[in-house]
Amino acid sequence: MRETWFTHPDPLDTKAADELLSSYKLRNIQAKKALAFDPRLWLVSALLPTFRDEPKPSRQYKNPMWS
């Protein structure tokens, strides 16, 4: 399985960045934070798996009458 770095688009403050890093750590996902252009904010990146195809949506709530 191929993995690529995903960087969150919005810079986060220190508390939010640390919470995000701890949630990634609980799921055993490699993550890092880097200082953003504004020294009060952080950019968080995570090494996430990349799949060739999009996941299939659940058909649980799809009404067969509408198909």
PDBQT receptor file of N, H, CA, C and O in Angstrom, charges set to zero:
ATOM      1  N   MET A   1       0.844  -1.165   0.000  1.00  0.00    +0.000 N 
ATOM      2  CA  MET A   1       0.000   0.000   0.000  1.00  0.00    +0.000 C 
ATOM      3  C   MET A   1       0.901   1.243   0.000  1.00  0.00    +0.000 C 
ATOM      4  O   MET A   1       1.874   1.333   0.749  1.00  0.00    +0.000 OA
ATOM      5  N   ARG A   2       0.552   2.165  -0.839  1.00  0.00    +0.000 N 
ATOM      6  H   ARG A   2      -0.239   2.093  -1.447  1.00  0.00    +0.000 HD
ATOM      7  CA  ARG A   2       1.332   3.391  -0.980  1.00  0.00    +0.000 C 
ATOM      8  C   ARG A   2       0.886   4.409   0.068  1.00  0.00    +0.000 C 
ATOM      9  O   ARG A   2      -0.297   4.498   0.394  1.00  0.00    +0.000 OA
ATOM     10  N   GLU A   3       1.831   5.163   0.586  1.00  0.00    +0.000 N 
ATOM     11  H   GLU A   3       2.793   5.091   0.321  1.00  0.00    +0.000 HD
ATOM     12  CA  GLU A   3       1.518   6.199   1.571  1.00  0.00    +0.000 C 
ATOM     13  C   GLU A   3       2.064   7.533   1.091  1.00  0.00    +0.000 C 
ATOM     14  O   GLU A   3       3.149   7.599   0.512  1.00  0.00    +0.000 OA
ATOM     15  N   THR A   4       1.311   8.589   1.333  1.00  0.00    +0.000 N 
ATOM     16  H   THR A   4       0.430   8.535   1.803  1.00  0.00    +0.000 HD
ATOM     17  CA  THR A   4       1.743   9.938   0.975  1.00  0.00    +0.000 C 
ATOM     18  C   THR A   4       1.485  10.867   2.154  1.00  0.00    +0.000 C 
ATOM     19  O   THR A   4       0.649  10.590   3.015  1.00  0.00    +0.000 OA
ATOM     20  N   TRP A   5       2.217  11.967   2.174  1.00  0.00    +0.000 N 
ATOM     21  H   TRP A   5       2.896  12.192   1.476  1.00  0.00    +0.000 HD
ATOM     22  CA  TRP A   5       2.059  12.952   3.241  1.00  0.00    +0.000 C 
ATOM     23  C   TRP A   5       0.859  13.841   2.949  1.00  0.00    +0.000 C 
ATOM     24  O   TRP A   5       0.746  14.409   1.863  1.00  0.00    +0.000 OA
ATOM     25  N   PHE A   6      -0.024  13.956   3.916  1.00  0.00    +0.000 N 
ATOM     26  H   PHE A   6       0.068  13.494   4.798  1.00  0.00    +0.000 HD
ATOM     27  CA  PHE A   6      -1.166  14.865   3.837  1.00  0.00    +0.000 C 
ATOM     28  C   PHE A   6      -0.916  15.990   4.825  1.00  0.00    +0.000 C 
ATOM     29  O   PHE A   6      -0.684  15.739   6.007  1.00  0.00    +0.000 OA
ATOM     30  N   THR A   7      -0.961  17.228   4.352  1.00  0.00    +0.000 N 
ATOM     31  H   THR A   7      -1.150  17.432   3.391  1.00  0.00    +0.000 HD
ATOM     32  CA  THR A   7      -0.789  18.396   5.213  1.00  0.00    +0.000 C 
ATOM     33  C   THR A   7      -2.137  19.072   5.381  1.00  0.00    +0.000 C 
ATOM     34  O   THR A   7      -2.810  19.383   4.398  1.00  0.00    +0.000 OA
ATOM     35  N   HIS A   8      -2.529  19.298   6.619  1.00  0.00    +0.000 N 
ATOM     36  H   HIS A   8      -1.982  19.045   7.418  1.00  0.00    +0.000 HD
ATOM     37  CA  HIS A   8      -3.794  19.980   6.882  1.00  0.00    +0.000 C 
ATOM     38  C   HIS A   8      -3.721  21.386   6.306  1.00  0.00    +0.000 C 
ATOM     39  O   HIS A   8      -2.717  22.075   6.489  1.00  0.00    +0.000 OA
ATOM     40  N   PRO A   9      -4.771  21.823   5.611  1.00  0.00    +0.000 N 
ATOM     41  CA  PRO A   9      -4.702  23.094   4.874  1.00  0.00    +0.000 C 
ATOM     42  C   PRO A   9      -4.626  24.330   5.759  1.00  0.00    +0.000 C 
ATOM     43  O   PRO A   9      -4.046  25.340   5.361  1.00  0.00    +0.000 OA
ATOM     44  N   ASP A  10      -5.201  24.262   6.949  1.00  0.00    +0.000 N 
ATOM     45  H   ASP A  10      -5.671  23.441   7.273  1.00  0.00    +0.000 HD
ATOM     46  CA  ASP A  10      -5.208  25.441   7.819  1.00  0.00    +0.000 C 
ATOM     47  C   ASP A  10      -4.197  25.279   8.940  1.00  0.00    +0.000 C 
ATOM     48  O   ASP A  10      -4.139  24.222   9.569  1.00  0.00    +0.000 OA
ATOM     49  N   PRO A  11      -3.392  26.314   9.205  1.00  0.00    +0.000 N 
ATOM     50  CA  PRO A  11      -2.486  26.257  10.350  1.00  0.00    +0.000 C 
ATOM     51  C   PRO A  11      -3.280  26.190  11.657  1.00  0.00    +0.000 C 
ATOM     52  O   PRO A  11      -4.362  26.765  11.765  1.00  0.00    +0.000 OA
ATOM     53  N   LEU A  12      -2.737  25.490  12.634  1.00  0.00    +0.000 N 
ATOM     54  H   LEU A  12      -1.858  25.022  12.546  1.00  0.00    +0.000 HD
ATOM     55  CA  LEU A  12      -3.414  25.285  13.915  1.00  0.00    +0.000 C 
ATOM     56  C   LEU A  12      -2.609  25.908  15.043  1.00  0.00    +0.000 C 
ATOM     57  O   LEU A  12      -1.390  26.053  14.941  1.00  0.00    +0.000 OA
ATOM     58  N   ASP A  13      -3.298  26.279  16.127  1.00  0.00    +0.000 N 
ATOM     59  H   ASP A  13      -4.287  26.161  16.210  1.00  0.00    +0.000 HD
ATOM     60  CA  ASP A  13      -2.570  26.759  17.296  1.00  0.00    +0.000 C 
ATOM     61  C   ASP A  13      -1.930  25.556  17.997  1.00  0.00    +0.000 C 
ATOM     62  O   ASP A  13      -2.191  24.410  17.631  1.00  0.00    +0.000 OA
ATOM     63  N   THR A  14      -1.110  25.816  18.984  1.00  0.00    +0.000 N 
ATOM     64  H   THR A  14      -0.898  26.748  19.281  1.00  0.00    +0.000 HD
ATOM     65  CA  THR A  14      -0.320  24.764  19.624  1.00  0.00    +0.000 C 
ATOM     66  C   THR A  14      -1.199  23.690  20.249  1.00  0.00    +0.000 C 
ATOM     67  O   THR A  14      -0.923  22.500  20.098  1.00  0.00    +0.000 OA
ATOM     68  N   LYS A  15      -2.249  24.092  20.945  1.00  0.00    +0.000 N 
ATOM     69  H   LYS A  15      -2.473  25.059  21.068  1.00  0.00    +0.000 HD
ATOM     70  CA  LYS A  15      -3.114  23.122  21.624  1.00  0.00    +0.000 C 
ATOM     71  C   LYS A  15      -3.816  22.208  20.616  1.00  0.00    +0.000 C 
ATOM     72  O   LYS A  15      -3.844  20.991  20.801  1.00  0.00    +0.000 OA
ATOM     73  N   ALA A  16      -4.378  22.782  19.561  1.00  0.00    +0.000 N 
ATOM     74  H   ALA A  16      -4.356  23.771  19.411  1.00  0.00    +0.000 HD
ATOM     75  CA  ALA A  16      -5.081  21.979  18.553  1.00  0.00    +0.000 C 
ATOM     76  C   ALA A  16      -4.111  21.062  17.813  1.00  0.00    +0.000 C 
ATOM     77  O   ALA A  16      -4.453  19.920  17.505  1.00  0.00    +0.000 OA
ATOM     78  N   ALA A  17      -2.912  21.547  17.528  1.00  0.00    +0.000 N 
ATOM     79  H   ALA A  17      -2.635  22.475  17.778  1.00  0.00    +0.000 HD
ATOM     80  CA  ALA A  17      -1.920  20.723  16.832  1.00  0.00    +0.000 C 
ATOM     81  C   ALA A  17      -1.502  19.538  17.697  1.00  0.00    +0.000 C 
ATOM     82  O   ALA A  17      -1.360  18.424  17.194  1.00  0.00    +0.000 OA
ATOM     83  N   ASP A  18      -1.304  19.769  18.990  1.00  0.00    +0.000 N 
ATOM     84  H   ASP A  18      -1.420  20.675  19.399  1.00  0.00    +0.000 HD
ATOM     85  CA  ASP A  18      -0.929  18.674  19.881  1.00  0.00    +0.000 C 
ATOM     86  C   ASP A  18      -2.050  17.648  20.020  1.00  0.00    +0.000 C 
ATOM     87  O   ASP A  18      -1.783  16.448  20.091  1.00  0.00    +0.000 OA
ATOM     88  N   GLU A  19      -3.304  18.106  20.059  1.00  0.00    +0.000 N 
ATOM     89  H   GLU A  19      -3.521  19.081  20.001  1.00  0.00    +0.000 HD
ATOM     90  CA  GLU A  19      -4.437  17.176  20.123  1.00  0.00    +0.000 C 
ATOM     91  C   GLU A  19      -4.515  16.327  18.859  1.00  0.00    +0.000 C 
ATOM     92  O   GLU A  19      -4.780  15.126  18.923  1.00  0.00    +0.000 OA
ATOM     93  N   LEU A  20      -4.284  16.954  17.718  1.00  0.00    +0.000 N 
ATOM     94  H   LEU A  20      -4.069  17.929  17.666  1.00  0.00    +0.000 HD
ATOM     95  CA  LEU A  20      -4.318  16.222  16.456  1.00  0.00    +0.000 C 
ATOM     96  C   LEU A  20      -3.181  15.205  16.384  1.00  0.00    +0.000 C 
ATOM     97  O   LEU A  20      -3.381  14.080  15.925  1.00  0.00    +0.000 OA
ATOM     98  N   LEU A  21      -2.003  15.591  16.831  1.00  0.00    +0.000 N 
ATOM     99  H   LEU A  21      -1.840  16.505  17.203  1.00  0.00    +0.000 HD
ATOM    100  CA  LEU A  21      -0.872  14.661  16.842  1.00  0.00    +0.000 C 
ATOM    101  C   LEU A  21      -1.137  13.478  17.768  1.00  0.00    +0.000 C 
ATOM    102  O   LEU A  21      -0.793  12.342  17.439  1.00  0.00    +0.000 OA
ATOM    103  N   SER A  22      -1.748  13.738  18.925  1.00  0.00    +0.000 N 
ATOM    104  H   SER A  22      -2.027  14.660  19.192  1.00  0.00    +0.000 HD
ATOM    105  CA  SER A  22      -2.033  12.634  19.847  1.00  0.00    +0.000 C 
ATOM    106  C   SER A  22      -3.098  11.694  19.276  1.00  0.00    +0.000 C 
ATOM    107  O   SER A  22      -3.036  10.485  19.500  1.00  0.00    +0.000 OA
ATOM    108  N   SER A  23      -4.075  12.238  18.540  1.00  0.00    +0.000 N 
ATOM    109  H   SER A  23      -4.126  13.220  18.358  1.00  0.00    +0.000 HD
ATOM    110  CA  SER A  23      -5.078  11.354  17.933  1.00  0.00    +0.000 C 
ATOM    111  C   SER A  23      -4.460  10.503  16.827  1.00  0.00    +0.000 C 
ATOM    112  O   SER A  23      -4.829   9.340  16.661  1.00  0.00    +0.000 OA
ATOM    113  N   TYR A  24      -3.526  11.071  16.071  1.00  0.00    +0.000 N 
ATOM    114  H   TYR A  24      -3.226  12.016  16.206  1.00  0.00    +0.000 HD
ATOM    115  CA  TYR A  24      -2.815  10.274  15.069  1.00  0.00    +0.000 C 
ATOM    116  C   TYR A  24      -1.961   9.200  15.745  1.00  0.00    +0.000 C 
ATOM    117  O   TYR A  24      -1.872   8.075  15.253  1.00  0.00    +0.000 OA
ATOM    118  N   LYS A  25      -1.338   9.546  16.867  1.00  0.00    +0.000 N 
ATOM    119  H   LYS A  25      -1.411  10.460  17.266  1.00  0.00    +0.000 HD
ATOM    120  CA  LYS A  25      -0.486   8.590  17.566  1.00  0.00    +0.000 C 
ATOM    121  C   LYS A  25      -1.303   7.410  18.093  1.00  0.00    +0.000 C 
ATOM    122  O   LYS A  25      -0.829   6.274  18.088  1.00  0.00    +0.000 OA
ATOM    123  N   LEU A  26      -2.532   7.677  18.549  1.00  0.00    +0.000 N 
ATOM    124  H   LEU A  26      -2.917   8.600  18.553  1.00  0.00    +0.000 HD
ATOM    125  CA  LEU A  26      -3.396   6.597  19.025  1.00  0.00    +0.000 C 
ATOM    126  C   LEU A  26      -3.719   5.607  17.913  1.00  0.00    +0.000 C 
ATOM    127  O   LEU A  26      -3.913   4.420  18.177  1.00  0.00    +0.000 OA
ATOM    128  N   ARG A  27      -3.778   6.084  16.677  1.00  0.00    +0.000 N 
ATOM    129  H   ARG A  27      -3.620   7.048  16.462  1.00  0.00    +0.000 HD
ATOM    130  CA  ARG A  27      -4.079   5.217  15.533  1.00  0.00    +0.000 C 
ATOM    131  C   ARG A  27      -2.811   4.725  14.840  1.00  0.00    +0.000 C 
ATOM    132  O   ARG A  27      -2.887   4.169  13.744  1.00  0.00    +0.000 OA
ATOM    133  N   ASN A  28      -1.656   4.919  15.457  1.00  0.00    +0.000 N 
ATOM    134  H   ASN A  28      -1.595   5.370  16.348  1.00  0.00    +0.000 HD
ATOM    135  CA  ASN A  28      -0.359   4.480  14.927  1.00  0.00    +0.000 C 
ATOM    136  C   ASN A  28      -0.075   5.049  13.546  1.00  0.00    +0.000 C 
ATOM    137  O   ASN A  28       0.378   4.334  12.653  1.00  0.00    +0.000 OA
ATOM    138  N   ILE A  29      -0.342   6.341  13.374  1.00  0.00    +0.000 N 
ATOM    139  H   ILE A  29      -0.709   6.922  14.099  1.00  0.00    +0.000 HD
ATOM    140  CA  ILE A  29      -0.063   7.036  12.129  1.00  0.00    +0.000 C 
ATOM    141  C   ILE A  29       1.074   8.012  12.385  1.00  0.00    +0.000 C 
ATOM    142  O   ILE A  29       1.036   8.797  13.332  1.00  0.00    +0.000 OA
ATOM    143  N   GLN A  30       2.081   7.950  11.533  1.00  0.00    +0.000 N 
ATOM    144  H   GLN A  30       2.112   7.312  10.764  1.00  0.00    +0.000 HD
ATOM    145  CA  GLN A  30       3.220   8.842  11.674  1.00  0.00    +0.000 C 
ATOM    146  C   GLN A  30       2.782  10.263  11.327  1.00  0.00    +0.000 C 
ATOM    147  O   GLN A  30       2.225  10.503  10.256  1.00  0.00    +0.000 OA
ATOM    148  N   ALA A  31       3.037  11.202  12.237  1.00  0.00    +0.000 N 
ATOM    149  H   ALA A  31       3.489  11.007  13.107  1.00  0.00    +0.000 HD
ATOM    150  CA  ALA A  31       2.637  12.594  12.018  1.00  0.00    +0.000 C 
ATOM    151  C   ALA A  31       3.736  13.508  12.536  1.00  0.00    +0.000 C 
ATOM    152  O   ALA A  31       4.537  13.127  13.390  1.00  0.00    +0.000 OA
ATOM    153  N   LYS A  32       3.755  14.719  12.002  1.00  0.00    +0.000 N 
ATOM    154  H   LYS A  32       3.104  15.028  11.309  1.00  0.00    +0.000 HD
ATOM    155  CA  LYS A  32       4.741  15.705  12.447  1.00  0.00    +0.000 C 
ATOM    156  C   LYS A  32       4.127  17.091  12.354  1.00  0.00    +0.000 C 
ATOM    157  O   LYS A  32       3.179  17.323  11.604  1.00  0.00    +0.000 OA
ATOM    158  N   LYS A  33       4.688  18.004  13.130  1.00  0.00    +0.000 N 
ATOM    159  H   LYS A  33       5.458  17.816  13.739  1.00  0.00    +0.000 HD
ATOM    160  CA  LYS A  33       4.232  19.385  13.041  1.00  0.00    +0.000 C 
ATOM    161  C   LYS A  33       5.428  20.266  12.726  1.00  0.00    +0.000 C 
ATOM    162  O   LYS A  33       6.544  20.031  13.188  1.00  0.00    +0.000 OA
ATOM    163  N   ALA A  34       5.160  21.282  11.927  1.00  0.00    +0.000 N 
ATOM    164  H   ALA A  34       4.253  21.473  11.551  1.00  0.00    +0.000 HD
ATOM    165  CA  ALA A  34       6.198  22.226  11.520  1.00  0.00    +0.000 C 
ATOM    166  C   ALA A  34       5.668  23.635  11.754  1.00  0.00    +0.000 C 
ATOM    167  O   ALA A  34       4.468  23.889  11.652  1.00  0.00    +0.000 OA
ATOM    168  N   LEU A  35       6.563  24.522  12.063  1.00  0.00    +0.000 N 
ATOM    169  H   LEU A  35       7.538  24.315  12.147  1.00  0.00    +0.000 HD
ATOM    170  CA  LEU A  35       6.180  25.903  12.322  1.00  0.00    +0.000 C 
ATOM    171  C   LEU A  35       5.703  26.561  11.035  1.00  0.00    +0.000 C 
ATOM    172  O   LEU A  35       6.357  26.458   9.997  1.00  0.00    +0.000 OA
ATOM    173  N   ALA A  36       4.559  27.237  11.107  1.00  0.00    +0.000 N 
ATOM    174  H   ALA A  36       4.027  27.321  11.950  1.00  0.00    +0.000 HD
ATOM    175  CA  ALA A  36       3.998  27.930   9.947  1.00  0.00    +0.000 C 
ATOM    176  C   ALA A  36       4.682  29.287   9.796  1.00  0.00    +0.000 C 
ATOM    177  O   ALA A  36       5.557  29.649  10.584  1.00  0.00    +0.000 OA
ATOM    178  N   PHE A  37       4.267  30.027   8.772  1.00  0.00    +0.000 N 
ATOM    179  H   PHE A  37       3.557  29.733   8.132  1.00  0.00    +0.000 HD
ATOM    180  CA  PHE A  37       4.833  31.351   8.537  1.00  0.00    +0.000 C 
ATOM    181  C   PHE A  37       4.582  32.259   9.737  1.00  0.00    +0.000 C 
ATOM    182  O   PHE A  37       5.455  33.031  10.134  1.00  0.00    +0.000 OA
ATOM    183  N   ASP A  38       3.383  32.160  10.312  1.00  0.00    +0.000 N 
ATOM    184  H   ASP A  38       2.674  31.533   9.990  1.00  0.00    +0.000 HD
ATOM    185  CA  ASP A  38       3.060  32.879  11.544  1.00  0.00    +0.000 C 
ATOM    186  C   ASP A  38       3.615  32.047  12.702  1.00  0.00    +0.000 C 
ATOM    187  O   ASP A  38       3.197  30.901  12.868  1.00  0.00    +0.000 OA
ATOM    188  N   PRO A  39       4.538  32.577  13.508  1.00  0.00    +0.000 N 
ATOM    189  CA  PRO A  39       5.193  31.761  14.542  1.00  0.00    +0.000 C 
ATOM    190  C   PRO A  39       4.265  31.266  15.656  1.00  0.00    +0.000 C 
ATOM    191  O   PRO A  39       4.695  30.469  16.491  1.00  0.00    +0.000 OA
ATOM    192  N   ARG A  40       3.020  31.710  15.691  1.00  0.00    +0.000 N 
ATOM    193  H   ARG A  40       2.671  32.357  15.013  1.00  0.00    +0.000 HD
ATOM    194  CA  ARG A  40       2.081  31.223  16.706  1.00  0.00    +0.000 C 
ATOM    195  C   ARG A  40       1.352  29.967  16.242  1.00  0.00    +0.000 C 
ATOM    196  O   ARG A  40       0.691  29.307  17.043  1.00  0.00    +0.000 OA
ATOM    197  N   LEU A  41       1.462  29.631  14.969  1.00  0.00    +0.000 N 
ATOM    198  H   LEU A  41       1.999  30.168  14.317  1.00  0.00    +0.000 HD
ATOM    199  CA  LEU A  41       0.671  28.542  14.391  1.00  0.00    +0.000 C 
ATOM    200  C   LEU A  41       1.560  27.414  13.870  1.00  0.00    +0.000 C 
ATOM    201  O   LEU A  41       2.742  27.613  13.591  1.00  0.00    +0.000 OA
ATOM    202  N   TRP A  42       0.969  26.234  13.745  1.00  0.00    +0.000 N 
ATOM    203  H   TRP A  42       0.009  26.072  13.972  1.00  0.00    +0.000 HD
ATOM    204  CA  TRP A  42       1.682  25.040  13.303  1.00  0.00    +0.000 C 
ATOM    205  C   TRP A  42       0.986  24.416  12.104  1.00  0.00    +0.000 C 
ATOM    206  O   TRP A  42      -0.234  24.505  11.962  1.00  0.00    +0.000 OA
ATOM    207  N   LEU A  43       1.775  23.785  11.244  1.00  0.00    +0.000 N 
ATOM    208  H   LEU A  43       2.766  23.713  11.359  1.00  0.00    +0.000 HD
ATOM    209  CA  LEU A  43       1.262  22.966  10.150  1.00  0.00    +0.000 C 
ATOM    210  C   LEU A  43       1.430  21.506  10.558  1.00  0.00    +0.000 C 
ATOM    211  O   LEU A  43       2.522  21.092  10.948  1.00  0.00    +0.000 OA
ATOM    212  N   VAL A  44       0.367  20.733  10.471  1.00  0.00    +0.000 N 
ATOM    213  H   VAL A  44      -0.519  21.069  10.154  1.00  0.00    +0.000 HD
ATOM    214  CA  VAL A  44       0.405  19.323  10.860  1.00  0.00    +0.000 C 
ATOM    215  C   VAL A  44       0.329  18.471   9.598  1.00  0.00    +0.000 C 
ATOM    216  O   VAL A  44      -0.533  18.679   8.745  1.00  0.00    +0.000 OA
ATOM    217  N   SER A  45       1.247  17.508   9.494  1.00  0.00    +0.000 N 
ATOM    218  H   SER A  45       1.947  17.340  10.187  1.00  0.00    +0.000 HD
ATOM    219  CA  SER A  45       1.276  16.584   8.358  1.00  0.00    +0.000 C 
ATOM    220  C   SER A  45       1.209  15.158   8.884  1.00  0.00    +0.000 C 
ATOM    221  O   SER A  45       1.738  14.851   9.952  1.00  0.00    +0.000 OA
ATOM    222  N   ALA A  46       0.555  14.293   8.121  1.00  0.00    +0.000 N 
ATOM    223  H   ALA A  46       0.126  14.542   7.253  1.00  0.00    +0.000 HD
ATOM    224  CA  ALA A  46       0.426  12.889   8.503  1.00  0.00    +0.000 C 
ATOM    225  C   ALA A  46       0.685  12.011   7.287  1.00  0.00    +0.000 C 
ATOM    226  O   ALA A  46       0.317  12.356   6.164  1.00  0.00    +0.000 OA
ATOM    227  N   LEU A  47       1.318  10.882   7.526  1.00  0.00    +0.000 N 
ATOM    228  H   LEU A  47       1.618  10.601   8.437  1.00  0.00    +0.000 HD
ATOM    229  CA  LEU A  47       1.604   9.907   6.474  1.00  0.00    +0.000 C 
ATOM    230  C   LEU A  47       0.416   8.943   6.395  1.00  0.00    +0.000 C 
ATOM    231  O   LEU A  47       0.274   8.043   7.223  1.00  0.00    +0.000 OA
ATOM    232  N   LEU A  48      -0.435   9.152   5.377  1.00  0.00    +0.000 N 
ATOM    233  H   LEU A  48      -0.319   9.883   4.704  1.00  0.00    +0.000 HD
ATOM    234  CA  LEU A  48      -1.679   8.390   5.254  1.00  0.00    +0.000 C 
ATOM    235  C   LEU A  48      -1.643   7.479   4.032  1.00  0.00    +0.000 C 
ATOM    236  O   LEU A  48      -0.978   7.789   3.045  1.00  0.00    +0.000 OA
ATOM    237  N   PRO A  49      -2.362   6.348   4.096  1.00  0.00    +0.000 N 
ATOM    238  CA  PRO A  49      -2.401   5.440   2.948  1.00  0.00    +0.000 C 
ATOM    239  C   PRO A  49      -3.170   6.049   1.783  1.00  0.00    +0.000 C 
ATOM    240  O   PRO A  49      -4.150   6.769   1.973  1.00  0.00    +0.000 OA
ATOM    241  N   THR A  50      -2.711   5.748   0.585  1.00  0.00    +0.000 N 
ATOM    242  H   THR A  50      -1.915   5.163   0.430  1.00  0.00    +0.000 HD
ATOM    243  CA  THR A  50      -3.369   6.207  -0.633  1.00  0.00    +0.000 C 
ATOM    244  C   THR A  50      -3.891   4.982  -1.375  1.00  0.00    +0.000 C 
ATOM    245  O   THR A  50      -3.156   4.019  -1.599  1.00  0.00    +0.000 OA
ATOM    246  N   PHE A  51      -5.146   5.028  -1.747  1.00  0.00    +0.000 N 
ATOM    247  H   PHE A  51      -5.743   5.810  -1.564  1.00  0.00    +0.000 HD
ATOM    248  CA  PHE A  51      -5.764   3.915  -2.453  1.00  0.00    +0.000 C 
ATOM    249  C   PHE A  51      -5.952   4.273  -3.914  1.00  0.00    +0.000 C 
ATOM    250  O   PHE A  51      -6.125   5.441  -4.264  1.00  0.00    +0.000 OA
ATOM    251  N   ARG A  52      -5.915   3.263  -4.758  1.00  0.00    +0.000 N 
ATOM    252  H   ARG A  52      -5.775   2.315  -4.474  1.00  0.00    +0.000 HD
ATOM    253  CA  ARG A  52      -6.057   3.489  -6.189  1.00  0.00    +0.000 C 
ATOM    254  C   ARG A  52      -7.472   3.941  -6.535  1.00  0.00    +0.000 C 
ATOM    255  O   ARG A  52      -7.657   4.825  -7.371  1.00  0.00    +0.000 OA
ATOM    256  N   ASP A  53      -8.471   3.335  -5.892  1.00  0.00    +0.000 N 
ATOM    257  H   ASP A  53      -8.320   2.617  -5.212  1.00  0.00    +0.000 HD
ATOM    258  CA  ASP A  53      -9.874   3.647  -6.170  1.00  0.00    +0.000 C 
ATOM    259  C   ASP A  53     -10.513   4.326  -4.966  1.00  0.00    +0.000 C 
ATOM    260  O   ASP A  53     -10.073   4.154  -3.830  1.00  0.00    +0.000 OA
ATOM    261  N   GLU A  54     -11.557   5.099  -5.239  1.00  0.00    +0.000 N 
ATOM    262  H   GLU A  54     -11.915   5.238  -6.162  1.00  0.00    +0.000 HD
ATOM    263  CA  GLU A  54     -12.327   5.728  -4.165  1.00  0.00    +0.000 C 
ATOM    264  C   GLU A  54     -13.080   4.640  -3.396  1.00  0.00    +0.000 C 
ATOM    265  O   GLU A  54     -13.468   3.634  -3.990  1.00  0.00    +0.000 OA
ATOM    266  N   PRO A  55     -13.295   4.819  -2.094  1.00  0.00    +0.000 N 
ATOM    267  CA  PRO A  55     -14.089   3.829  -1.367  1.00  0.00    +0.000 C 
ATOM    268  C   PRO A  55     -15.539   3.827  -1.852  1.00  0.00    +0.000 C 
ATOM    269  O   PRO A  55     -16.086   4.870  -2.210  1.00  0.00    +0.000 OA
ATOM    270  N   LYS A  56     -16.142   2.662  -1.859  1.00  0.00    +0.000 N 
ATOM    271  H   LYS A  56     -15.698   1.815  -1.569  1.00  0.00    +0.000 HD
ATOM    272  CA  LYS A  56     -17.524   2.555  -2.322  1.00  0.00    +0.000 C 
ATOM    273  C   LYS A  56     -18.462   3.064  -1.226  1.00  0.00    +0.000 C 
ATOM    274  O   LYS A  56     -18.296   2.712  -0.059  1.00  0.00    +0.000 OA
ATOM    275  N   PRO A  57     -19.441   3.887  -1.594  1.00  0.00    +0.000 N 
ATOM    276  CA  PRO A  57     -20.377   4.383  -0.582  1.00  0.00    +0.000 C 
ATOM    277  C   PRO A  57     -21.278   3.265  -0.067  1.00  0.00    +0.000 C 
ATOM    278  O   PRO A  57     -21.557   2.291  -0.766  1.00  0.00    +0.000 OA
ATOM    279  N   SER A  58     -21.716   3.431   1.153  1.00  0.00    +0.000 N 
ATOM    280  H   SER A  58     -21.489   4.222   1.721  1.00  0.00    +0.000 HD
ATOM    281  CA  SER A  58     -22.593   2.443   1.760  1.00  0.00    +0.000 C 
ATOM    282  C   SER A  58     -23.964   2.477   1.097  1.00  0.00    +0.000 C 
ATOM    283  O   SER A  58     -24.515   3.546   0.831  1.00  0.00    +0.000 OA
ATOM    284  N   ARG A  59     -24.501   1.299   0.837  1.00  0.00    +0.000 N 
ATOM    285  H   ARG A  59     -24.054   0.431   1.053  1.00  0.00    +0.000 HD
ATOM    286  CA  ARG A  59     -25.836   1.215   0.246  1.00  0.00    +0.000 C 
ATOM    287  C   ARG A  59     -26.892   1.023   1.331  1.00  0.00    +0.000 C 
ATOM    288  O   ARG A  59     -28.056   0.765   1.023  1.00  0.00    +0.000 OA
ATOM    289  N   GLN A  60     -26.505   1.144   2.573  1.00  0.00    +0.000 N 
ATOM    290  H   GLN A  60     -25.560   1.353   2.823  1.00  0.00    +0.000 HD
ATOM    291  CA  GLN A  60     -27.408   0.892   3.686  1.00  0.00    +0.000 C 
ATOM    292  C   GLN A  60     -28.611   1.836   3.672  1.00  0.00    +0.000 C 
ATOM    293  O   GLN A  60     -29.733   1.412   3.949  1.00  0.00    +0.000 OA
ATOM    294  N   TYR A  61     -28.388   3.100   3.354  1.00  0.00    +0.000 N 
ATOM    295  H   TYR A  61     -27.476   3.445   3.128  1.00  0.00    +0.000 HD
ATOM    296  CA  TYR A  61     -29.463   4.083   3.416  1.00  0.00    +0.000 C 
ATOM    297  C   TYR A  61     -30.040   4.424   2.042  1.00  0.00    +0.000 C 
ATOM    298  O   TYR A  61     -30.864   5.332   1.929  1.00  0.00    +0.000 OA
ATOM    299  N   LYS A  62     -29.627   3.722   1.017  1.00  0.00    +0.000 N 
ATOM    300  H   LYS A  62     -28.958   2.985   1.108  1.00  0.00    +0.000 HD
ATOM    301  CA  LYS A  62     -30.124   4.002  -0.322  1.00  0.00    +0.000 C 
ATOM    302  C   LYS A  62     -31.451   3.275  -0.535  1.00  0.00    +0.000 C 
ATOM    303  O   LYS A  62     -31.552   2.067  -0.325  1.00  0.00    +0.000 OA
ATOM    304  N   ASN A  63     -32.446   4.017  -0.946  1.00  0.00    +0.000 N 
ATOM    305  H   ASN A  63     -32.364   4.999  -1.116  1.00  0.00    +0.000 HD
ATOM    306  CA  ASN A  63     -33.763   3.443  -1.173  1.00  0.00    +0.000 C 
ATOM    307  C   ASN A  63     -33.778   2.779  -2.547  1.00  0.00    +0.000 C 
ATOM    308  O   ASN A  63     -33.480   3.444  -3.539  1.00  0.00    +0.000 OA
ATOM    309  N   PRO A  64     -34.114   1.486  -2.643  1.00  0.00    +0.000 N 
ATOM    310  CA  PRO A  64     -34.122   0.815  -3.940  1.00  0.00    +0.000 C 
ATOM    311  C   PRO A  64     -35.164   1.392  -4.890  1.00  0.00    +0.000 C 
ATOM    312  O   PRO A  64     -35.059   1.215  -6.104  1.00  0.00    +0.000 OA
ATOM    313  N   MET A  65     -36.145   2.065  -4.365  1.00  0.00    +0.000 N 
ATOM    314  H   MET A  65     -36.230   2.209  -3.379  1.00  0.00    +0.000 HD
ATOM    315  CA  MET A  65     -37.176   2.658  -5.204  1.00  0.00    +0.000 C 
ATOM    316  C   MET A  65     -36.611   3.801  -6.054  1.00  0.00    +0.000 C 
ATOM    317  O   MET A  65     -37.118   4.067  -7.144  1.00  0.00    +0.000 OA
ATOM    318  N   TRP A  66     -35.576   4.471  -5.568  1.00  0.00    +0.000 N 
ATOM    319  H   TRP A  66     -35.165   4.254  -4.682  1.00  0.00    +0.000 HD
ATOM    320  CA  TRP A  66     -35.002   5.614  -6.269  1.00  0.00    +0.000 C 
ATOM    321  C   TRP A  66     -33.966   5.202  -7.307  1.00  0.00    +0.000 C 
ATOM    322  O   TRP A  66     -33.533   6.038  -8.100  1.00  0.00    +0.000 OA
ATOM    323  N   SER A  67     -33.569   3.969  -7.323  1.00  0.00    +0.000 N 
ATOM    324  H   SER A  67     -33.921   3.290  -6.679  1.00  0.00    +0.000 HD
ATOM    325  CA  SER A  67     -32.523   3.522  -8.241  1.00  0.00    +0.000 C 
ATOM    326  C   SER A  67     -33.035   3.329  -9.638  1.00  0.00    +0.000 C 
ATOM    327  O   SER A  67     -32.273   2.954 -10.529  1.00  0.00    +0.000 OA
TER     328      SER A  67
